[in-house]
Amino acid sequence: MATHAASAPRPDQRASAADASFSSRGSARHTYGAIDLGTNNCRLLVARPGEGGFTVVDAFSRIVRLGEGLAQTGRLSDAAMDRAVEALAVCADKLKRRRVSLSRSVATEACRRAANGRDFIERVRQETGLVLDIIAPQEEARLAVLGCHKLLEPGDGPALVFDIGGGSTELVLVEPGDEEVPRIKAWWSAPWGVVSLTESEGREAIEGPDRVAAYARMRERARHAFARFAELLPKDAENIRLLGTSGTVTTLASVHLALPSYDRRAIDGLHVPIGAMRDISTMIAEMDFRARAALPCIGAERADLVVAGCAILEAIIDIWPAEQLGIADRGIREGILRSLMARDGHVL
């Protein structure tokens, strides 16, 4: 559960060792695919390049909870692997039916940490034909920035881009560059995501009568994990910007708008006042499971993990007090697609 901080390559870097694990079918590369297998979710995006961007032709997302129990055992459980393989089989079928010509499939924190992560990758290859690349935190951060940076608020001040995952949280400090893509100044990977932080505190404590105290402990645990990175952040910087990409921020933004059901068009690119996000986080932390599950855009499927997400978000706001939070319903998958398409000469 080590943390990492380093200067990073430019986010528009076209070739790296990690990029070598793509699969190609045929010479005409017109349809592209990206799979992101995280600690909590399995996501697929299939797209074709267009004028100044790309058009999504298929998508898939399923909560698989691959990292469930990992903190206690150090291994991926049989049930979790079964769920993930089932979801990945759906992804493989979609890639085939859409005649995807170039794709890349990545796995993140759960597979990095699990003692049997490599065995699981081999099982996926044998059962689905997909070759998953276990990417390093630095590559995960690069892809996230590449996928969502266009939603940063306009300005010439520094920006913090973050991705709250299931098993880890990536923080990336960027500044405007000479080109369209911002320069990465520093990055950090902390071992707390919504699954790992929930399991560290225990569901009984989060749901019990002292759940507000449990929330405070989780928030402090996350803030402690960010402390060294906070020392790298510029002091007294003006016009700072903040952009988040994860299920946590899109869910909380939906609660902010009181949406009856999730609507990506209303969420992706939204900017929410920081005070409103803190108020929503506090409200959710004080609710019990039933009350959280009753909120339309949380539901029973996310009600047990959203509290940890709120704690991590507040810890981020503590170290980077921007006035607004930008919300991105895009990230690693979009970063993969842009990287693959750029390699084929498409201007995005």
C-alpha positions as CSV (number, residue, x, y, z in Angstrom):
1,M,0.0,0.0,0.0
2,A,2.8,2.4,-0.9
3,T,2.1,5.9,-2.1
4,H,4.0,7.4,-5.1
5,A,5.0,10.9,-6.1
6,A,7.1,11.9,-9.1
7,S,7.3,14.2,-11.9
8,A,5.5,12.7,-14.9
9,P,5.7,12.5,-18.7
10,R,3.6,14.7,-20.8
11,P,0.0,13.4,-20.9
12,D,0.1,13.4,-24.7
13,Q,3.0,11.0,-24.7
14,R,2.2,8.6,-27.6
15,A,4.2,5.5,-26.9
16,S,5.2,3.8,-23.7
17,A,5.9,0.3,-22.5
18,A,2.4,0.0,-21.2
19,D,0.9,0.9,-24.6
20,A,2.5,-2.2,-26.1
21,S,-0.3,-4.5,-24.9
22,F,-2.9,-3.5,-27.4
23,S,-4.5,-5.9,-29.8
24,S,-5.0,-5.3,-33.5
25,R,-7.3,-6.9,-36.0
26,G,-6.7,-6.1,-39.6
27,S,-5.1,-3.1,-41.2
28,A,-8.1,-0.7,-41.3
29,R,-8.2,0.9,-37.9
30,H,-11.6,2.7,-37.9
31,T,-13.2,1.5,-34.7
32,Y,-11.4,1.6,-31.3
33,G,-12.1,0.0,-27.9
34,A,-11.0,0.7,-24.4
35,I,-11.6,-1.5,-21.3
36,D,-10.9,-0.2,-17.7
37,L,-11.1,-2.9,-15.1
38,G,-10.9,-1.2,-11.7
39,T,-11.3,-2.3,-8.1
40,N,-15.1,-1.7,-8.2
41,N,-16.2,-1.4,-11.8
42,C,-15.6,-2.9,-15.3
43,R,-16.1,-0.3,-18.1
44,L,-16.0,-0.5,-21.9
45,L,-16.1,2.2,-24.5
46,V,-16.2,1.7,-28.3
47,A,-15.8,4.7,-30.5
48,R,-14.9,6.0,-34.0
49,P,-12.8,9.1,-34.6
50,G,-14.7,12.2,-35.8
51,E,-14.0,15.9,-36.4
52,G,-12.1,17.1,-33.3
53,G,-13.1,14.1,-31.2
54,F,-14.7,10.8,-31.4
55,T,-18.2,9.3,-31.5
56,V,-19.2,6.6,-29.0
57,V,-20.8,3.6,-30.7
58,D,-21.1,1.3,-27.7
59,A,-20.5,1.4,-24.0
60,F,-20.8,-1.0,-21.0
61,S,-20.4,-0.6,-17.3
62,R,-21.0,-3.0,-14.5
63,I,-20.1,-3.0,-10.8
64,V,-18.0,-6.1,-10.2
65,R,-16.3,-5.3,-6.8
66,L,-13.2,-7.1,-7.9
67,G,-11.3,-5.8,-4.8
68,E,-13.9,-6.9,-2.3
69,G,-12.1,-8.5,0.7
70,L,-8.6,-7.7,-0.8
71,A,-7.5,-5.6,2.1
72,Q,-8.1,-8.5,4.5
73,T,-6.7,-11.4,2.5
74,G,-4.3,-9.9,0.0
75,R,-6.0,-11.9,-2.7
76,L,-8.8,-11.6,-5.2
77,S,-11.7,-13.9,-4.1
78,D,-13.2,-16.6,-6.4
79,A,-16.6,-14.8,-6.3
80,A,-15.1,-11.5,-7.3
81,M,-13.0,-13.0,-10.1
82,D,-16.1,-14.8,-11.4
83,R,-18.0,-11.5,-11.5
84,A,-15.2,-9.7,-13.3
85,V,-14.8,-12.5,-15.9
86,E,-18.5,-12.5,-16.6
87,A,-18.4,-8.8,-17.2
88,L,-15.3,-9.0,-19.3
89,A,-16.9,-11.7,-21.5
90,V,-19.6,-9.2,-22.3
91,C,-16.9,-6.6,-23.2
92,A,-15.1,-9.1,-25.4
93,D,-18.3,-10.0,-27.3
94,K,-19.1,-6.3,-27.9
95,L,-15.6,-5.7,-29.3
96,K,-16.1,-8.6,-31.7
97,R,-19.6,-7.6,-32.7
98,R,-18.5,-4.0,-33.3
99,R,-15.5,-5.2,-35.3
100,V,-13.1,-3.2,-33.3
101,S,-9.8,-2.8,-35.1
102,L,-7.6,-1.6,-32.3
103,S,-8.2,-1.9,-28.5
104,R,-6.5,-1.7,-25.2
105,S,-7.6,-3.3,-21.9
106,V,-6.1,-2.2,-18.6
107,A,-6.4,-3.3,-15.0
108,T,-5.6,-1.1,-12.0
109,E,-5.2,-1.2,-8.2
110,A,-6.9,-4.5,-7.3
111,C,-4.7,-6.4,-9.8
112,R,-1.6,-4.5,-8.8
113,R,-2.0,-5.4,-5.1
114,A,-3.4,-8.9,-5.3
115,A,-1.0,-11.8,-4.8
116,N,-3.0,-13.7,-7.4
117,G,-3.5,-10.7,-9.8
118,R,-1.3,-12.2,-12.5
119,D,-3.1,-15.6,-12.3
120,F,-6.4,-13.7,-12.7
121,I,-5.0,-11.9,-15.8
122,E,-4.1,-15.3,-17.3
123,R,-7.6,-16.7,-16.5
124,V,-9.2,-13.7,-18.3
125,R,-7.0,-14.3,-21.3
126,Q,-7.9,-18.0,-21.5
127,E,-11.7,-17.5,-20.9
128,T,-12.3,-14.3,-22.9
129,G,-9.4,-13.7,-25.2
130,L,-8.7,-10.3,-23.6
131,V,-5.2,-9.4,-22.7
132,L,-5.3,-7.1,-19.7
133,D,-2.4,-4.8,-19.0
134,I,-1.8,-4.1,-15.3
135,I,-0.8,-0.5,-15.5
136,A,1.3,1.5,-13.0
137,P,-0.3,4.3,-11.0
138,Q,1.6,6.9,-13.1
139,E,0.1,5.5,-16.3
140,E,-3.3,5.5,-14.7
141,A,-2.9,9.1,-13.8
142,R,-1.7,10.0,-17.3
143,L,-4.6,8.3,-19.0
144,A,-7.2,10.0,-16.6
145,V,-5.8,13.4,-17.4
146,L,-5.7,12.7,-21.1
147,G,-9.3,11.6,-21.0
148,C,-10.9,14.5,-19.1
149,H,-8.6,17.6,-19.2
150,K,-10.9,19.3,-21.8
151,L,-13.4,19.9,-19.0
152,L,-11.0,22.0,-16.9
153,E,-12.3,25.5,-16.2
154,P,-10.6,28.1,-18.5
155,G,-7.8,29.9,-16.8
156,D,-4.0,30.1,-16.4
157,G,-3.8,28.9,-12.8
158,P,-2.7,25.5,-11.7
159,A,-5.2,22.7,-11.6
160,L,-5.6,19.5,-9.6
161,V,-7.2,16.5,-11.5
162,F,-8.2,13.5,-9.4
163,D,-9.7,10.1,-9.8
164,I,-11.3,8.4,-6.8
165,G,-11.2,4.7,-7.6
166,G,-12.2,1.6,-5.7
167,G,-8.8,0.7,-4.4
168,S,-6.8,3.9,-4.8
169,T,-7.0,7.6,-5.5
170,E,-4.9,9.3,-8.1
171,L,-4.1,13.1,-7.8
172,V,-2.4,15.0,-10.7
173,L,-1.1,18.5,-10.5
174,V,-1.2,20.1,-14.0
175,E,-0.5,23.6,-15.4
176,P,-1.3,25.1,-18.8
177,G,1.2,24.1,-21.5
178,D,2.3,25.4,-24.8
179,E,0.0,22.8,-26.5
180,E,-3.6,22.0,-25.9
181,V,-2.8,19.2,-23.4
182,P,-1.8,20.6,-19.9
183,R,1.6,19.7,-18.5
184,I,1.8,17.2,-15.6
185,K,3.9,18.7,-12.8
186,A,3.4,16.0,-10.2
187,W,1.2,13.0,-9.4
188,W,0.3,10.9,-6.4
189,S,-1.3,7.6,-5.8
190,A,-2.8,7.0,-2.4
191,P,-4.0,3.5,-1.3
192,W,-7.5,4.6,-0.4
193,G,-10.4,4.2,-2.7
194,V,-14.1,3.7,-1.9
195,V,-13.7,-0.1,-1.4
196,S,-10.4,-0.1,0.5
197,L,-11.4,2.9,2.8
198,T,-14.8,1.3,3.5
199,E,-13.2,-2.0,4.5
200,S,-10.5,-0.3,6.6
201,E,-13.2,1.4,8.7
202,G,-15.7,-1.4,8.6
203,R,-19.3,-1.3,7.5
204,E,-20.6,-1.7,11.0
205,A,-18.9,1.5,12.1
206,I,-20.1,3.4,9.0
207,E,-23.7,2.3,9.6
208,G,-23.7,2.4,13.4
209,P,-24.9,5.2,15.8
210,D,-21.4,6.7,15.8
211,R,-21.2,6.9,12.0
212,V,-20.3,10.6,12.0
213,A,-17.2,9.8,14.1
214,A,-16.4,7.0,11.6
215,Y,-16.7,9.4,8.8
216,A,-14.3,11.8,10.5
217,R,-11.8,9.0,10.9
218,M,-12.0,8.0,7.2
219,R,-11.6,11.7,6.1
220,E,-8.5,12.0,8.4
221,R,-7.1,8.8,7.0
222,A,-7.4,10.0,3.5
223,R,-6.0,13.4,4.3
224,H,-3.0,11.8,6.0
225,A,-2.4,9.8,2.8
226,F,-2.4,13.0,0.8
227,A,-0.1,14.9,3.2
228,R,3.2,14.5,1.4
229,F,1.6,15.4,-1.9
230,A,0.1,18.5,-0.3
231,E,3.7,19.7,0.4
232,L,4.3,19.7,-3.4
233,L,1.4,21.9,-4.2
234,P,2.0,25.6,-4.9
235,K,1.3,27.8,-1.9
236,D,-0.9,30.9,-2.3
237,A,-1.6,30.1,-6.0
238,E,-4.3,32.2,-7.7
239,N,-7.1,31.0,-9.9
240,I,-6.7,27.3,-8.9
241,R,-9.0,24.8,-10.6
242,L,-10.3,21.4,-9.5
243,L,-11.6,18.6,-11.7
244,G,-12.8,15.2,-10.5
245,T,-13.5,12.0,-12.5
246,S,-15.1,9.1,-10.7
247,G,-18.4,7.6,-9.7
248,T,-18.2,9.5,-6.4
249,V,-18.2,13.0,-8.0
250,T,-20.8,12.1,-10.7
251,T,-23.1,10.6,-8.0
252,L,-22.8,13.7,-5.7
253,A,-23.3,16.0,-8.6
254,S,-26.5,14.1,-9.4
255,V,-27.7,14.5,-5.8
256,H,-26.8,18.3,-6.0
257,L,-29.1,18.6,-9.1
258,A,-31.8,16.4,-7.5
259,L,-32.0,14.3,-10.6
260,P,-34.6,11.5,-10.6
261,S,-32.2,9.3,-12.5
262,Y,-28.6,9.7,-13.7
263,D,-28.2,11.8,-16.8
264,R,-24.7,12.1,-18.2
265,R,-25.6,15.1,-20.4
266,A,-26.5,17.1,-17.3
267,I,-23.4,15.9,-15.3
268,D,-20.4,15.8,-17.6
269,G,-18.8,19.3,-17.6
270,L,-20.9,20.6,-14.7
271,H,-19.2,22.9,-12.2
272,V,-20.5,22.7,-8.6
273,P,-19.6,25.2,-5.8
274,I,-17.3,23.6,-3.3
275,G,-19.6,24.6,-0.4
276,A,-22.4,22.6,-2.0
277,M,-20.3,19.5,-2.4
278,R,-19.2,19.7,1.3
279,D,-22.9,20.1,2.4
280,I,-23.9,17.0,0.3
281,S,-21.0,15.0,1.7
282,T,-21.9,15.9,5.3
283,M,-25.6,15.0,4.6
284,I,-24.7,11.6,3.2
285,A,-22.3,10.8,6.0
286,E,-25.1,11.4,8.5
287,M,-27.6,9.2,6.7
288,D,-28.0,5.5,7.4
289,F,-27.9,2.9,4.6
290,R,-31.6,2.9,3.9
291,A,-31.8,6.7,3.6
292,R,-28.8,6.8,1.2
293,A,-30.2,4.0,-0.9
294,A,-33.5,5.9,-1.2
295,L,-31.7,8.7,-3.1
296,P,-32.4,8.1,-6.8
297,C,-28.8,8.4,-8.1
298,I,-27.2,6.4,-5.3
299,G,-29.5,3.4,-4.8
300,A,-28.7,0.2,-2.9
301,E,-25.8,-0.7,-5.2
302,R,-23.7,2.4,-4.2
303,A,-25.1,3.2,-0.8
304,D,-22.4,1.3,1.1
305,L,-19.4,2.8,-0.7
306,V,-20.5,6.4,-1.2
307,V,-19.6,7.5,2.3
308,A,-16.0,6.7,1.8
309,G,-16.0,8.5,-1.5
310,C,-17.3,11.6,0.3
311,A,-14.5,11.4,2.9
312,I,-11.9,11.2,0.2
313,L,-13.4,14.1,-1.7
314,E,-13.4,16.3,1.4
315,A,-9.8,15.4,2.1
316,I,-8.9,16.5,-1.4
317,I,-10.8,19.8,-1.0
318,D,-9.0,20.3,2.3
319,I,-5.6,20.4,0.5
320,W,-6.8,22.2,-2.7
321,P,-9.6,24.7,-1.7
322,A,-10.8,25.7,-5.2
323,E,-14.0,27.6,-5.5
324,Q,-15.7,25.1,-7.7
325,L,-15.4,21.4,-8.5
326,G,-15.5,20.4,-12.2
327,I,-17.3,17.1,-12.8
328,A,-16.1,14.7,-15.5
329,D,-18.0,11.6,-16.6
330,R,-15.0,10.5,-18.5
331,G,-11.5,9.3,-17.7
332,I,-9.2,6.4,-18.3
333,R,-11.3,4.8,-21.2
334,E,-11.4,8.1,-23.0
335,G,-7.7,8.6,-22.4
336,I,-7.0,5.2,-23.9
337,L,-9.1,6.0,-27.0
338,R,-7.5,9.4,-27.6
339,S,-4.0,7.8,-27.3
340,L,-4.8,5.0,-29.7
341,M,-6.5,7.3,-32.2
342,A,-3.6,9.8,-32.0
343,R,-1.2,7.0,-32.8
344,D,-3.1,6.4,-36.0
345,G,-2.8,10.1,-36.9
346,H,-6.2,11.3,-35.9
347,V,-6.3,14.9,-34.7
348,L,-8.6,15.1,-31.6
